[in-house]
Amino acid sequence: MKLLGDPQGIEELKFFSENDEKKEYLKLLLNEAKTNTDNTTTFKDRDNSVKYTLVYNPGSGDFTIDKA
């Protein structure tokens, strides 16, 4: 699994993985992107000021993050 795309969005996901309170939220986001019919989900940064789109590529297993 690789994280591709917007560097700030990748940093937000890394923050979620390092924060015990946000780990479950990160798992939810990744699972939602994998199971949605369009393989996408959205999330906001820790300040709720920037919105990102998380796209899962089932062929490669990679996730791409873009500003929404």
PDB file with SEQRES, HELIX, SHEET and CRYST1 records, atoms N, CA, C and O in Angstrom:
SEQRES   1 A   68  MET LYS LEU LEU GLY ASP PRO GLN GLY ILE GLU GLU LEU          
SEQRES   2 A   68  LYS PHE PHE SER GLU ASN ASP GLU LYS LYS GLU TYR LEU          
SEQRES   3 A   68  LYS LEU LEU LEU ASN GLU ALA LYS THR ASN THR ASP ASN          
SEQRES   4 A   68  THR THR THR PHE LYS ASP ARG ASP ASN SER VAL LYS TYR          
SEQRES   5 A   68  THR LEU VAL TYR ASN PRO GLY SER GLY ASP PHE THR ILE          
SEQRES   6 A   68  ASP LYS ALA                                                  
HELIX    1 AA1 PRO A    7  GLU A   18  1                                  12    
HELIX    2 AA2 LYS A   23  THR A   35  1                                  13    
SHEET    1 AA1 4 LEU A   3  GLY A   5  0                                        
SHEET    2 AA1 4 ASP A  62  LYS A  67  1                                        
SHEET    3 AA1 4 LYS A  51  ASN A  57 -1                                        
SHEET    4 AA1 4 THR A  40  LYS A  44 -1                                        
CRYST1    1.000    1.000    1.000  90.00  90.00  90.00 P 1           1          
ATOM      1  N   MET A   1       0.846  -1.182   0.000  1.00  0.00           N  
ATOM      2  CA  MET A   1       0.000   0.000   0.000  1.00  0.00           C  
ATOM      3  C   MET A   1       0.884   1.236   0.000  1.00  0.00           C  
ATOM      4  O   MET A   1       1.777   1.376   0.837  1.00  0.00           O  
ATOM      5  N   LYS A   2       0.630   2.125  -0.940  1.00  0.00           N  
ATOM      6  CA  LYS A   2       1.339   3.394  -1.025  1.00  0.00           C  
ATOM      7  C   LYS A   2       0.337   4.524  -0.869  1.00  0.00           C  
ATOM      8  O   LYS A   2      -0.825   4.403  -1.255  1.00  0.00           O  
ATOM      9  N   LEU A   3       0.807   5.617  -0.298  1.00  0.00           N  
ATOM     10  CA  LEU A   3       0.013   6.844  -0.239  1.00  0.00           C  
ATOM     11  C   LEU A   3       0.592   7.805  -1.266  1.00  0.00           C  
ATOM     12  O   LEU A   3       1.775   8.141  -1.213  1.00  0.00           O  
ATOM     13  N   LEU A   4      -0.232   8.241  -2.186  1.00  0.00           N  
ATOM     14  CA  LEU A   4       0.198   9.125  -3.272  1.00  0.00           C  
ATOM     15  C   LEU A   4      -0.622  10.400  -3.241  1.00  0.00           C  
ATOM     16  O   LEU A   4      -1.690  10.450  -2.630  1.00  0.00           O  
ATOM     17  N   GLY A   5      -0.114  11.433  -3.907  1.00  0.00           N  
ATOM     18  CA  GLY A   5      -0.895  12.650  -4.063  1.00  0.00           C  
ATOM     19  C   GLY A   5      -0.433  13.796  -3.193  1.00  0.00           C  
ATOM     20  O   GLY A   5       0.766  13.999  -3.002  1.00  0.00           O  
ATOM     21  N   ASP A   6      -1.380  14.541  -2.669  1.00  0.00           N  
ATOM     22  CA  ASP A   6      -1.138  15.776  -1.933  1.00  0.00           C  
ATOM     23  C   ASP A   6      -0.303  15.526  -0.668  1.00  0.00           C  
ATOM     24  O   ASP A   6      -0.722  14.767   0.206  1.00  0.00           O  
ATOM     25  N   PRO A   7       0.870  16.158  -0.568  1.00  0.00           N  
ATOM     26  CA  PRO A   7       1.737  15.935   0.602  1.00  0.00           C  
ATOM     27  C   PRO A   7       1.092  16.319   1.933  1.00  0.00           C  
ATOM     28  O   PRO A   7       1.314  15.649   2.941  1.00  0.00           O  
ATOM     29  N   GLN A   8       0.302  17.383   1.948  1.00  0.00           N  
ATOM     30  CA  GLN A   8      -0.360  17.784   3.191  1.00  0.00           C  
ATOM     31  C   GLN A   8      -1.420  16.765   3.602  1.00  0.00           C  
ATOM     32  O   GLN A   8      -1.585  16.484   4.789  1.00  0.00           O  
ATOM     33  N   GLY A   9      -2.130  16.219   2.638  1.00  0.00           N  
ATOM     34  CA  GLY A   9      -3.116  15.188   2.924  1.00  0.00           C  
ATOM     35  C   GLY A   9      -2.469  13.925   3.461  1.00  0.00           C  
ATOM     36  O   GLY A   9      -3.000  13.280   4.366  1.00  0.00           O  
ATOM     37  N   ILE A  10      -1.316  13.573   2.898  1.00  0.00           N  
ATOM     38  CA  ILE A  10      -0.572  12.407   3.388  1.00  0.00           C  
ATOM     39  C   ILE A  10      -0.121  12.640   4.822  1.00  0.00           C  
ATOM     40  O   ILE A  10      -0.183  11.730   5.649  1.00  0.00           O  
ATOM     41  N   GLU A  11       0.333  13.855   5.122  1.00  0.00           N  
ATOM     42  CA  GLU A  11       0.749  14.181   6.493  1.00  0.00           C  
ATOM     43  C   GLU A  11      -0.423  14.073   7.471  1.00  0.00           C  
ATOM     44  O   GLU A  11      -0.247  13.637   8.609  1.00  0.00           O  
ATOM     45  N   GLU A  12      -1.603  14.463   7.033  1.00  0.00           N  
ATOM     46  CA  GLU A  12      -2.782  14.343   7.897  1.00  0.00           C  
ATOM     47  C   GLU A  12      -3.079  12.883   8.212  1.00  0.00           C  
ATOM     48  O   GLU A  12      -3.381  12.546   9.357  1.00  0.00           O  
ATOM     49  N   LEU A  13      -2.997  12.013   7.207  1.00  0.00           N  
ATOM     50  CA  LEU A  13      -3.239  10.593   7.451  1.00  0.00           C  
ATOM     51  C   LEU A  13      -2.166  10.003   8.364  1.00  0.00           C  
ATOM     52  O   LEU A  13      -2.463   9.151   9.202  1.00  0.00           O  
ATOM     53  N   LYS A  14      -0.927  10.452   8.206  1.00  0.00           N  
ATOM     54  CA  LYS A  14       0.140   9.999   9.106  1.00  0.00           C  
ATOM     55  C   LYS A  14      -0.120  10.481  10.526  1.00  0.00           C  
ATOM     56  O   LYS A  14       0.135   9.752  11.485  1.00  0.00           O  
ATOM     57  N   PHE A  15      -0.625  11.702  10.669  1.00  0.00           N  
ATOM     58  CA  PHE A  15      -0.984  12.219  11.995  1.00  0.00           C  
ATOM     59  C   PHE A  15      -2.062  11.341  12.620  1.00  0.00           C  
ATOM     60  O   PHE A  15      -1.995  11.011  13.804  1.00  0.00           O  
ATOM     61  N   PHE A  16      -3.059  10.964  11.816  1.00  0.00           N  
ATOM     62  CA  PHE A  16      -4.126  10.101  12.320  1.00  0.00           C  
ATOM     63  C   PHE A  16      -3.558   8.763  12.803  1.00  0.00           C  
ATOM     64  O   PHE A  16      -3.999   8.232  13.821  1.00  0.00           O  
ATOM     65  N   SER A  17      -2.586   8.225  12.076  1.00  0.00           N  
ATOM     66  CA  SER A  17      -2.030   6.919  12.449  1.00  0.00           C  
ATOM     67  C   SER A  17      -1.182   6.998  13.715  1.00  0.00           C  
ATOM     68  O   SER A  17      -1.062   6.009  14.438  1.00  0.00           O  
ATOM     69  N   GLU A  18      -0.597   8.155  13.990  1.00  0.00           N  
ATOM     70  CA  GLU A  18       0.252   8.325  15.169  1.00  0.00           C  
ATOM     71  C   GLU A  18      -0.530   8.747  16.407  1.00  0.00           C  
ATOM     72  O   GLU A  18      -0.013   8.678  17.522  1.00  0.00           O  
ATOM     73  N   ASN A  19      -1.757   9.179  16.219  1.00  0.00           N  
ATOM     74  CA  ASN A  19      -2.588   9.659  17.315  1.00  0.00           C  
ATOM     75  C   ASN A  19      -3.541   8.541  17.738  1.00  0.00           C  
ATOM     76  O   ASN A  19      -4.367   8.091  16.944  1.00  0.00           O  
ATOM     77  N   ASP A  20      -3.423   8.100  18.981  1.00  0.00           N  
ATOM     78  CA  ASP A  20      -4.247   6.981  19.462  1.00  0.00           C  
ATOM     79  C   ASP A  20      -5.742   7.241  19.308  1.00  0.00           C  
ATOM     80  O   ASP A  20      -6.505   6.315  19.028  1.00  0.00           O  
ATOM     81  N   GLU A  21      -6.164   8.479  19.485  1.00  0.00           N  
ATOM     82  CA  GLU A  21      -7.587   8.813  19.383  1.00  0.00           C  
ATOM     83  C   GLU A  21      -8.085   8.778  17.937  1.00  0.00           C  
ATOM     84  O   GLU A  21      -9.285   8.631  17.704  1.00  0.00           O  
ATOM     85  N   LYS A  22      -7.187   8.908  16.973  1.00  0.00           N  
ATOM     86  CA  LYS A  22      -7.582   8.986  15.561  1.00  0.00           C  
ATOM     87  C   LYS A  22      -7.321   7.699  14.780  1.00  0.00           C  
ATOM     88  O   LYS A  22      -7.690   7.618  13.609  1.00  0.00           O  
ATOM     89  N   LYS A  23      -6.699   6.695  15.390  1.00  0.00           N  
ATOM     90  CA  LYS A  23      -6.391   5.462  14.658  1.00  0.00           C  
ATOM     91  C   LYS A  23      -7.643   4.770  14.141  1.00  0.00           C  
ATOM     92  O   LYS A  23      -7.667   4.292  13.007  1.00  0.00           O  
ATOM     93  N   GLU A  24      -8.677   4.713  14.960  1.00  0.00           N  
ATOM     94  CA  GLU A  24      -9.925   4.079  14.523  1.00  0.00           C  
ATOM     95  C   GLU A  24     -10.555   4.858  13.371  1.00  0.00           C  
ATOM     96  O   GLU A  24     -11.131   4.261  12.462  1.00  0.00           O  
ATOM     97  N   TYR A  25     -10.450   6.180  13.405  1.00  0.00           N  
ATOM     98  CA  TYR A  25     -10.970   7.014  12.323  1.00  0.00           C  
ATOM     99  C   TYR A  25     -10.221   6.717  11.027  1.00  0.00           C  
ATOM    100  O   TYR A  25     -10.832   6.635   9.961  1.00  0.00           O  
ATOM    101  N   LEU A  26      -8.893   6.554  11.113  1.00  0.00           N  
ATOM    102  CA  LEU A  26      -8.099   6.220   9.936  1.00  0.00           C  
ATOM    103  C   LEU A  26      -8.524   4.870   9.367  1.00  0.00           C  
ATOM    104  O   LEU A  26      -8.677   4.735   8.153  1.00  0.00           O  
ATOM    105  N   LYS A  27      -8.713   3.882  10.216  1.00  0.00           N  
ATOM    106  CA  LYS A  27      -9.162   2.570   9.760  1.00  0.00           C  
ATOM    107  C   LYS A  27     -10.515   2.682   9.064  1.00  0.00           C  
ATOM    108  O   LYS A  27     -10.740   2.039   8.038  1.00  0.00           O  
ATOM    109  N   LEU A  28     -11.409   3.488   9.611  1.00  0.00           N  
ATOM    110  CA  LEU A  28     -12.715   3.708   9.008  1.00  0.00           C  
ATOM    111  C   LEU A  28     -12.578   4.335   7.620  1.00  0.00           C  
ATOM    112  O   LEU A  28     -13.240   3.900   6.678  1.00  0.00           O  
ATOM    113  N   LEU A  29     -11.728   5.349   7.489  1.00  0.00           N  
ATOM    114  CA  LEU A  29     -11.528   6.007   6.193  1.00  0.00           C  
ATOM    115  C   LEU A  29     -11.006   5.035   5.143  1.00  0.00           C  
ATOM    116  O   LEU A  29     -11.513   4.992   4.023  1.00  0.00           O  
ATOM    117  N   LEU A  30      -9.992   4.256   5.507  1.00  0.00           N  
ATOM    118  CA  LEU A  30      -9.405   3.317   4.548  1.00  0.00           C  
ATOM    119  C   LEU A  30     -10.416   2.252   4.140  1.00  0.00           C  
ATOM    120  O   LEU A  30     -10.506   1.901   2.963  1.00  0.00           O  
ATOM    121  N   ASN A  31     -11.165   1.744   5.092  1.00  0.00           N  
ATOM    122  CA  ASN A  31     -12.174   0.735   4.784  1.00  0.00           C  
ATOM    123  C   ASN A  31     -13.306   1.314   3.937  1.00  0.00           C  
ATOM    124  O   ASN A  31     -13.818   0.649   3.036  1.00  0.00           O  
ATOM    125  N   GLU A  32     -13.689   2.543   4.227  1.00  0.00           N  
ATOM    126  CA  GLU A  32     -14.756   3.186   3.450  1.00  0.00           C  
ATOM    127  C   GLU A  32     -14.330   3.380   1.998  1.00  0.00           C  
ATOM    128  O   GLU A  32     -15.118   3.151   1.081  1.00  0.00           O  
ATOM    129  N   ALA A  33     -13.082   3.804   1.789  1.00  0.00           N  
ATOM    130  CA  ALA A  33     -12.583   3.983   0.417  1.00  0.00           C  
ATOM    131  C   ALA A  33     -12.539   2.643  -0.318  1.00  0.00           C  
ATOM    132  O   ALA A  33     -12.823   2.582  -1.515  1.00  0.00           O  
ATOM    133  N   LYS A  34     -12.188   1.584   0.386  1.00  0.00           N  
ATOM    134  CA  LYS A  34     -12.109   0.262  -0.246  1.00  0.00           C  
ATOM    135  C   LYS A  34     -13.483  -0.307  -0.595  1.00  0.00           C  
ATOM    136  O   LYS A  34     -13.614  -1.052  -1.566  1.00  0.00           O  
ATOM    137  N   THR A  35     -14.502   0.033   0.182  1.00  0.00           N  
ATOM    138  CA  THR A  35     -15.800  -0.610  -0.002  1.00  0.00           C  
ATOM    139  C   THR A  35     -16.839   0.239  -0.732  1.00  0.00           C  
ATOM    140  O   THR A  35     -17.859  -0.298  -1.163  1.00  0.00           O  
ATOM    141  N   ASN A  36     -16.618   1.537  -0.887  1.00  0.00           N  
ATOM    142  CA  ASN A  36     -17.562   2.363  -1.646  1.00  0.00           C  
ATOM    143  C   ASN A  36     -17.553   1.943  -3.106  1.00  0.00           C  
ATOM    144  O   ASN A  36     -16.527   1.500  -3.624  1.00  0.00           O  
ATOM    145  N   THR A  37     -18.684   2.079  -3.765  1.00  0.00           N  
ATOM    146  CA  THR A  37     -18.780   1.664  -5.162  1.00  0.00           C  
ATOM    147  C   THR A  37     -17.848   2.457  -6.069  1.00  0.00           C  
ATOM    148  O   THR A  37     -17.400   1.941  -7.093  1.00  0.00           O  
ATOM    149  N   ASP A  38     -17.547   3.711  -5.707  1.00  0.00           N  
ATOM    150  CA  ASP A  38     -16.633   4.512  -6.516  1.00  0.00           C  
ATOM    151  C   ASP A  38     -15.218   4.572  -5.921  1.00  0.00           C  
ATOM    152  O   ASP A  38     -14.369   5.323  -6.401  1.00  0.00           O  
ATOM    153  N   ASN A  39     -14.974   3.775  -4.874  1.00  0.00           N  
ATOM    154  CA  ASN A  39     -13.659   3.670  -4.225  1.00  0.00           C  
ATOM    155  C   ASN A  39     -13.117   5.005  -3.731  1.00  0.00           C  
ATOM    156  O   ASN A  39     -11.906   5.223  -3.750  1.00  0.00           O  
ATOM    157  N   THR A  40     -13.999   5.904  -3.287  1.00  0.00           N  
ATOM    158  CA  THR A  40     -13.565   7.194  -2.756  1.00  0.00           C  
ATOM    159  C   THR A  40     -14.258   7.502  -1.436  1.00  0.00           C  
ATOM    160  O   THR A  40     -15.331   6.979  -1.137  1.00  0.00           O  
ATOM    161  N   THR A  41     -13.622   8.353  -0.666  1.00  0.00           N  
ATOM    162  CA  THR A  41     -14.219   8.917   0.533  1.00  0.00           C  
ATOM    163  C   THR A  41     -13.579  10.281   0.755  1.00  0.00           C  
ATOM    164  O   THR A  41     -12.555  10.592   0.147  1.00  0.00           O  
ATOM    165  N   THR A  42     -14.165  11.080   1.607  1.00  0.00           N  
ATOM    166  CA  THR A  42     -13.617  12.393   1.911  1.00  0.00           C  
ATOM    167  C   THR A  42     -13.346  12.500   3.406  1.00  0.00           C  
ATOM    168  O   THR A  42     -13.981  11.833   4.223  1.00  0.00           O  
ATOM    169  N   PHE A  43     -12.387  13.357   3.741  1.00  0.00           N  
ATOM    170  CA  PHE A  43     -12.083  13.639   5.140  1.00  0.00           C  
ATOM    171  C   PHE A  43     -11.537  15.049   5.250  1.00  0.00           C  
ATOM    172  O   PHE A  43     -11.115  15.651   4.262  1.00  0.00           O  
ATOM    173  N   LYS A  44     -11.554  15.567   6.472  1.00  0.00           N  
ATOM    174  CA  LYS A  44     -11.019  16.898   6.732  1.00  0.00           C  
ATOM    175  C   LYS A  44      -9.771  16.785   7.600  1.00  0.00           C  
ATOM    176  O   LYS A  44      -9.573  15.800   8.311  1.00  0.00           O  
ATOM    177  N   ASP A  45      -8.940  17.812   7.524  1.00  0.00           N  
ATOM    178  CA  ASP A  45      -7.724  17.805   8.338  1.00  0.00           C  
ATOM    179  C   ASP A  45      -8.072  17.980   9.816  1.00  0.00           C  
ATOM    180  O   ASP A  45      -9.239  18.138  10.173  1.00  0.00           O  
ATOM    181  N   ARG A  46      -7.065  17.950  10.654  1.00  0.00           N  
ATOM    182  CA  ARG A  46      -7.291  17.994  12.113  1.00  0.00           C  
ATOM    183  C   ARG A  46      -7.940  19.284  12.570  1.00  0.00           C  
ATOM    184  O   ARG A  46      -8.530  19.321  13.650  1.00  0.00           O  
ATOM    185  N   ASP A  47      -7.846  20.359  11.768  1.00  0.00           N  
ATOM    186  CA  ASP A  47      -8.463  21.642  12.117  1.00  0.00           C  
ATOM    187  C   ASP A  47      -9.829  21.827  11.461  1.00  0.00           C  
ATOM    188  O   ASP A  47     -10.474  22.858  11.654  1.00  0.00           O  
ATOM    189  N   ASN A  48     -10.272  20.837  10.688  1.00  0.00           N  
ATOM    190  CA  ASN A  48     -11.526  20.911   9.931  1.00  0.00           C  
ATOM    191  C   ASN A  48     -11.560  22.076   8.950  1.00  0.00           C  
ATOM    192  O   ASN A  48     -12.627  22.618   8.660  1.00  0.00           O  
ATOM    193  N   SER A  49     -10.392  22.461   8.440  1.00  0.00           N  
ATOM    194  CA  SER A  49     -10.353  23.596   7.522  1.00  0.00           C  
ATOM    195  C   SER A  49     -10.129  23.188   6.066  1.00  0.00           C  
ATOM    196  O   SER A  49     -10.542  23.909   5.158  1.00  0.00           O  
ATOM    197  N   VAL A  50      -9.482  22.045   5.828  1.00  0.00           N  
ATOM    198  CA  VAL A  50      -9.202  21.602   4.464  1.00  0.00           C  
ATOM    199  C   VAL A  50      -9.843  20.232   4.257  1.00  0.00           C  
ATOM    200  O   VAL A  50      -9.716  19.338   5.094  1.00  0.00           O  
ATOM    201  N   LYS A  51     -10.531  20.085   3.126  1.00  0.00           N  
ATOM    202  CA  LYS A  51     -11.201  18.826   2.809  1.00  0.00           C  
ATOM    203  C   LYS A  51     -10.380  18.078   1.753  1.00  0.00           C  
ATOM    204  O   LYS A  51      -9.907  18.664   0.780  1.00  0.00           O  
ATOM    205  N   TYR A  52     -10.226  16.773   1.973  1.00  0.00           N  
ATOM    206  CA  TYR A  52      -9.461  15.924   1.071  1.00  0.00           C  
ATOM    207  C   TYR A  52     -10.334  14.784   0.552  1.00  0.00           C  
ATOM    208  O   TYR A  52     -11.305  14.380   1.190  1.00  0.00           O  
ATOM    209  N   THR A  53      -9.964  14.286  -0.609  1.00  0.00           N  
ATOM    210  CA  THR A  53     -10.588  13.105  -1.184  1.00  0.00           C  
ATOM    211  C   THR A  53      -9.563  11.984  -1.172  1.00  0.00           C  
ATOM    212  O   THR A  53      -8.423  12.162  -1.603  1.00  0.00           O  
ATOM    213  N   LEU A  54      -9.979  10.833  -0.675  1.00  0.00           N  
ATOM    214  CA  LEU A  54      -9.128   9.647  -0.617  1.00  0.00           C  
ATOM    215  C   LEU A  54      -9.666   8.644  -1.624  1.00  0.00           C  
ATOM    216  O   LEU A  54     -10.821   8.229  -1.530  1.00  0.00           O  
ATOM    217  N   VAL A  55      -8.839   8.250  -2.585  1.00  0.00           N  
ATOM    218  CA  VAL A  55      -9.255   7.340  -3.650  1.00  0.00           C  
ATOM    219  C   VAL A  55      -8.424   6.058  -3.558  1.00  0.00           C  
ATOM    220  O   VAL A  55      -7.196   6.101  -3.481  1.00  0.00           O  
ATOM    221  N   TYR A  56      -9.112   4.931  -3.567  1.00  0.00           N  
ATOM    222  CA  TYR A  56      -8.462   3.629  -3.512  1.00  0.00           C  
ATOM    223  C   TYR A  56      -8.381   3.032  -4.905  1.00  0.00           C  
ATOM    224  O   TYR A  56      -9.371   3.025  -5.637  1.00  0.00           O  
ATOM    225  N   ASN A  57      -7.209   2.529  -5.278  1.00  0.00           N  
ATOM    226  CA  ASN A  57      -7.023   1.844  -6.548  1.00  0.00           C  
ATOM    227  C   ASN A  57      -6.950   0.349  -6.267  1.00  0.00           C  
ATOM    228  O   ASN A  57      -5.921  -0.129  -5.790  1.00  0.00           O  
ATOM    229  N   PRO A  58      -8.021  -0.409  -6.552  1.00  0.00           N  
ATOM    230  CA  PRO A  58      -8.028  -1.829  -6.215  1.00  0.00           C  
ATOM    231  C   PRO A  58      -6.995  -2.651  -6.985  1.00  0.00           C  
ATOM    232  O   PRO A  58      -6.587  -3.716  -6.522  1.00  0.00           O  
ATOM    233  N   GLY A  59      -6.576  -2.180  -8.128  1.00  0.00           N  
ATOM    234  CA  GLY A  59      -5.586  -2.917  -8.917  1.00  0.00           C  
ATOM    235  C   GLY A  59      -4.212  -2.909  -8.285  1.00  0.00           C  
ATOM    236  O   GLY A  59      -3.533  -3.935  -8.252  1.00  0.00           O  
ATOM    237  N   SER A  60      -3.799  -1.759  -7.785  1.00  0.00           N  
ATOM    238  CA  SER A  60      -2.471  -1.629  -7.181  1.00  0.00           C  
ATOM    239  C   SER A  60      -2.501  -1.668  -5.665  1.00  0.00           C  
ATOM    240  O   SER A  60      -1.484  -1.950  -5.031  1.00  0.00           O  
ATOM    241  N   GLY A  61      -3.667  -1.384  -5.071  1.00  0.00           N  
ATOM    242  CA  GLY A  61      -3.766  -1.313  -3.627  1.00  0.00           C  
ATOM    243  C   GLY A  61      -3.318   0.022  -3.054  1.00  0.00           C  
ATOM    244  O   GLY A  61      -3.214   0.172  -1.837  1.00  0.00           O  
ATOM    245  N   ASP A  62      -3.051   0.996  -3.923  1.00  0.00           N  
ATOM    246  CA  ASP A  62      -2.578   2.308  -3.502  1.00  0.00           C  
ATOM    247  C   ASP A  62      -3.749   3.242  -3.190  1.00  0.00           C  
ATOM    248  O   ASP A  62      -4.864   3.053  -3.676  1.00  0.00           O  
ATOM    249  N   PHE A  63      -3.468   4.244  -2.375  1.00  0.00           N  
ATOM    250  CA  PHE A  63      -4.421   5.297  -2.061  1.00  0.00           C  
ATOM    251  C   PHE A  63      -3.870   6.617  -2.580  1.00  0.00           C  
ATOM    252  O   PHE A  63      -2.684   6.903  -2.418  1.00  0.00           O  
ATOM    253  N   THR A  64      -4.728   7.425  -3.204  1.00  0.00           N  
ATOM    254  CA  THR A  64      -4.345   8.743  -3.691  1.00  0.00           C  
ATOM    255  C   THR A  64      -5.163   9.786  -2.940  1.00  0.00           C  
ATOM    256  O   THR A  64      -6.383   9.669  -2.819  1.00  0.00           O  
ATOM    257  N   ILE A  65      -4.469  10.812  -2.436  1.00  0.00           N  
ATOM    258  CA  ILE A  65      -5.111  11.882  -1.686  1.00  0.00           C  
ATOM    259  C   ILE A  65      -5.041  13.166  -2.498  1.00  0.00           C  
ATOM    260  O   ILE A  65      -3.972  13.556  -2.968  1.00  0.00           O  
ATOM    261  N   ASP A  66      -6.179  13.817  -2.658  1.00  0.00           N  
ATOM    262  CA  ASP A  66      -6.255  15.105  -3.364  1.00  0.00           C  
ATOM    263  C   ASP A  66      -7.098  16.059  -2.544  1.00  0.00           C  
ATOM    264  O   ASP A  66      -7.982  15.633  -1.802  1.00  0.00           O  
ATOM    265  N   LYS A  67      -6.825  17.355  -2.676  1.00  0.00           N  
ATOM    266  CA  LYS A  67      -7.691  18.350  -2.046  1.00  0.00           C  
ATOM    267  C   LYS A  67      -9.020  18.362  -2.780  1.00  0.00           C  
ATOM    268  O   LYS A  67      -9.067  18.346  -4.010  1.00  0.00           O  
ATOM    269  N   ALA A  68     -10.091  18.390  -2.013  1.00  0.00           N  
ATOM    270  CA  ALA A  68     -11.429  18.354  -2.623  1.00  0.00           C  
ATOM    271  C   ALA A  68     -11.862  19.738  -3.056  1.00  0.00           C  
ATOM    272  O   ALA A  68     -12.959  19.903  -3.589  1.00  0.00           O  
TER     273      ALA A  68                                                      
END                                                                             
